[in-house]
Amino acid sequence: MAAAVELAERGVPVTVFEASRTLGGRARRVEVNGVALDNGLHILIGAYRETLRLIAKVSGARDCGLLRGPLDLHVLGKFRLRAAPLPAPLHLAGALLRAQGLTFAERLRAVQWMSRLRATNFRLDSDVPVALLLAQQRQGARARRHLWEPLCTSALNTPPEHASAQVFLNVLRDSLSGPRADSDLLLPTTDLSALFPEPAAHYVQHRGGQVLTGTPVSSLRADGGGLMVDTAAGSTRFSHAVCALPPYRIAETLAGLPPLAGVTQAVQRLTHEPIYSVYLQYPGPLRLPQAMFGLDAAITQWVFDREALSGQQGLVGVV
C-alpha cells in the first residue's frame, strides 16, 4: 500500500491485488465475535518518519490514530526507563542515569556504551550476534534482560542470540541517538487496517487506481516487455509489478520468472520464529497501570490496555 500511494501520487494508475478481504497484510484488523482486533500488536516510534509521512498523506493529519508520548519502558516491579525532559542527546543520558532497577555501575556502563557508539557512528568493524556484543560491552544482566534484549526482540523480531548486532545498532542510532521526538512511543488508538491501509486504498482509488481485495495472485509470468498477473478471474498484463508476499508464497508465485530464482532460493533458506499476540477479554471495565507496559515473565513480554487506547472495555493485548 505504501508503494501504491507513492505511485498514485505520481499519476500512475495502480492496481492492487490483495489476497485477504482486509487490507494490511501482517498488520491488519481481524474480527472475532464482532470485536475488531489486530493480527499482531504493533507500535511505532517517532523515528519512523516515512511511515508517519505516509499516514499523514492519506489521512490528512499528523499522528492520526496514534497516541504519542515520551519514551517510557516500564517492566512492572523490575525496571523503568523514561526519557528526561532535556534536549537530545541528554534526554537519553538522563534516562539511562536515572533508570530504575539498575545499579549505578550498570547505568554508567550503559551511558558509556552509547557514547562510544556515537563516536563510531554506530558502526562495527565486523558483525556479531547481539548477545555477544552485549557481553563484550559488559552490559549487566539486568540491563540486558530489561532494556537491550527486549528492544532487540521487538525491533528485529529475532532473539539476541541470532540477531545481527549491526542491524540492532542501526535501530539504536535511529531511535535513541537522533532528535528527542525520534524516541517517542506512538501507540495505535484504532485497528491497524484503519490506521493506514484503508485510507491508503481511498487515496489510490481517488487518483484513478483500483484496490481488489479477496483476489490472490496465483503467479506472475514474463510477457514480452511486461508481466502477466494471473488470478482466479483471469490474467492481466502490466508493465511492472511490486510484490509483497509472505515467504512461503514466493516460490509458487514467482516460478514463472526465472531471473528471480536466486531471490526465491535465498528466501527459502530463511528460518522463521513466530511472535504471538494473545487477547484477553475481561467481563467489565479494567484499569491497568499504563497503556503499555512490560512483564518480567518467561512467556509474556508486553501488555497493552486496549480499553485505554481504543475504548474496547476489558480487553487486554499480550505479546
N, C-alpha and C positions, 0 to 999 in steps of 0.2 A: 504493500500500500504506500510505503514511503517512496519507492521508485515511481509508482503510478502518479502520485501527486506531483513530483518534480517534473515528470514528462508532460502531464496535463497542463501544468503552468506554462510550459514552453510551446503549447499548441499542438502537441502530439495526441491524436485520438486513440487513447489507450483502451484495450480490452483486458479486464482482469478475470481470470478463471479461478474460482475458489472452490475447493472440494467440499468444504463444510458449508452448512447453511448459515453459519455465523462467522463473521469476519474476525480475524485476529490471530489465527494460527496458534502459536504456543502461548499467546497472551490474549485470551478471548473469554467471553461470557458463556457459561453453561447454565441451563435451567434444571433445577432439581426440585420436584414437587412445587413448582411455581415460584421458587426462590431463585433470584439471579445471583449466581456465584461466579468465580473465575476458575479456569482450569489450571491456574498456578498463581500463587500470591507473589506480587512483584512490587518493588518500589523504584523510585528514580532518585537521582541526586542532582544538585544544581549544575554539575559539570556536564550533564547530558544536554549540551546546548543545541545540537542538531535535532534531537527528539523534541525538545521544548519549542524550538523554532517551527517544526512541522505541526505540532499540536496547535500552536498559535495561528499558523497559516490557515488550517482547516476549520478551527473553531472561532477564530477572531479575538481570542483573549489569551493573554499570558497566564500560565499555570492553571488553565481551565480544567476543572475536575480534579485538582490536586491540592492537598493541604501541605503548605511549605512551612518548615521550621528549622531552626539551627540544628546542627549535628548533635545527636543525643543517643548514644549507645548505652543501653541500660540492661544489665543482666541482674535480675532481681536478687537482692541479698548478697551479690558477689562482686559486681563491678559496675562503674558508671563513668562515662567519658562525655563531657559536654563542652561544646565549642565556647571559648571565652569571648566576652563582648569586646574584642580587640581587633585591630586590622590584621590582615594576613601578613606574614606567617605566624604572628604572635598568637592568633586565635587558637592554632593547633598546639603550639608550645605550651600555652597556658592550660589547654585542655589536658595535655599529657601530664604536666606537672601537678595538676590538681586531681587526676584520675583517682576515683575511689576504688579500693580493693587491691591496689598495688603498693608494694613497699616503695620508699623513696628511691632506693637503688634501682628498682625496676622502672620507675617513672623516668629517672635520669637517663638510663640506658636507652629508653625509647626515644627521648628527645635528642640524644646524641646521634642515634642511628638516623633519624630523619634529617638532621643537619648534615651528616655525611652523604646521605642520598642526594640532597640538594646540591652539594658541592660537586658531585659526579653526574649531575643531570639525570639521576635515577637510571644510570646505565651500568650493566655488569660486563666484565671482561668476558665471562663465559656463563651460560645459563646453567642453573641447578634447580632442583625441586625447592619449593617454598619452605618446607620443613627444614631442609638442610641449611638454607640461608638464615633462617631464624636462629638456628643453633649456632651458626658461625658468628652471628651478631650478638650472641649472649643475651637474647631476649628471654626474660624469666618465664617460668611455667605459667604463671597467671596471666601475664601479658600475651603469651601465645594463645592460651585457651580462650580468653575472653575478648581479645582485641584482634590480633593478626589473623588467627585461623578462621574465626567467623567471617571476617572481611574477605578472606581468600575464597572460602566456600561460597559465600553469597555472590561475589562478583564474577568468579571464574567457573562456578558450578563444578568444581573439581577439588578433591581433597588435597590438603597441603603436601602430602607425601608424593603426589604425582603432578601437581600444578607447576607451571613454569614460573620461576621467580621473576624473570624479566617482564612477563606479562603482568604479574602482580605489581611490580614496581611501576609499570605504566599506569595502573589503576591508582596507586597511591599518589603518583605525580599529578594526575588529572583531577583527583578528588580532594586531596589534602594539601597540595602544595601551591595551588593557584589562589585566586581571589576568594575571600571568605564565603561568598554565596555559592561557590562551587561545591562546598561540603554540606550544603543544606540537604535535609531529607525531604522528599516530596512523596506523600502517601496518597494513592488514588482514593477519591471520595465517591467514585462511580465505578461501574463494572468496566473491565478493560476494553471491551468492544466499543463502548460508548466514549471511552477516553480518546481514542484516535481513529481506529479503522473505519468506524461507521461515519463520522464526519468526513473522513478522507474519501469514502465512497461518494458521498454527496458532492464533494469538491470535484472529483473526477467526472461524475455524470453531468454536472453543471457546465463542464467545459467540453462536452461532446463525446466523452468516453462512456464505457459501459462496464458494469460490475456484475458478473454472473456467479451467484452463489449456488451451492449444491451441484457444481459442474466440475468434477475431477478431470484432469488431463491424463489420458492413458499413455500418450507418447508424443515425442517431437521427432520430426524427420526433416532432413535436408531436402530442399526443393529448389534447384537452381541457385539463385542468389538469396533465397529466403528460407522460411521454415513452415512446415505444415504442423499444425497443432491439432491432435486427434482427441475428440471427446465422444461420449455416447451419442451425441446429437449429430456428429459428423466431423469433417475436417475443415479447417480454415487456414488460409495462407497469410503469414505475416512477414514483415521484413526483419524483425528482431523479436527475441523473447527474453524475458528476465525470469529465472526460475527461483522460487523459494520453496524448497522441498524438504520434508523430513529425510534423514539419511537412508532409511530403509526403502524409500521410493525412488531413489536416484538411479540405481542400476536399471530398473524396469523402464522408467520414463525416458532416460537418455540413451537407451540401447541403439536407437536409430541415428545417433550422432557419433560415429567412430572417432572424430578428433577429440572428443571428451572422454575417451576410455581411460586415460590416465587419471583424470579427476574422479571418475567413478570408482576406480580401483583404490585410490587414496582414501576416499570416504568409507569404503567397505572395510578398511583396516582399522577404522576408529572403534574404540570400545565405548560403551555407554553405561552411565550410572544414574538412576533416577533420583530426583528430589521430590518428595511427596508433600502435597498440600492437603490437609485434613480440616474439615469444617465441623464444629461442634455447635449444635443448636440447643440452647437452654430455654426453659419454658417461659421465662419472664425477663424483665429488664436486668441488665448486668452492668456492673461498674468495675472496670479494670483500672490498674494504676496509670496506664498510658495507652495511647492509640496503638503503639508498637513497643514491644519490649522483648528481651531475651530470657531464656531459662537455662540454667546450668544442668542440663539433663542429657542422658545418653541418647535419646531419640529426638526430643523436641529442641528446636533452636530458637525460632522466633514465633511470637504470638501477636495477632492483630485483632483489635477490638472493632469489629465491623459495625457495631452499634454506634460507636463514637465517630467512625469515619463516614459511614453511608446510611446511618439510621436503621440498619437491619437489627431489630431488637433481639437481644440474647444470642447473637451469632458471633462466634469466635473462629478465626482462621489460624491454623497452626502449620508451621513448616518444619 
